[in-house]
Amino acid sequence: MLKTLIVLGILAGLVWFFFLKKRPNKKVEETMVECNRCGTFVTQEECICSEGKYYCSLECLKRSQQ
């Protein structure tokens, strides 16, 4: 009797894990922006914004300010 309950519990857990568990949505849209200096496209989260312009790195930002 106890073995049957354990097996049913394991089966229920496997069904829940593989079929019923909500998975995170991996389709996240990322806005791409173009570096004002070199033209490389980077995500808006990764870019550096200065004076309303986007840069892919600190190096591009510094070079554009010279």
PEHUCOR-V365020 format. One line per field, one symbol per residue. phi: phi as a letter, one per 20 degrees, with the letter a starting at -180 (. if undefined). A space follows every 50 residues. Layout:
phi = ???
//
This chain:
phi = .ffffffffffffffffeddffdffeeeedeeceffednfecfffefddb lmddcebfffffffee
//
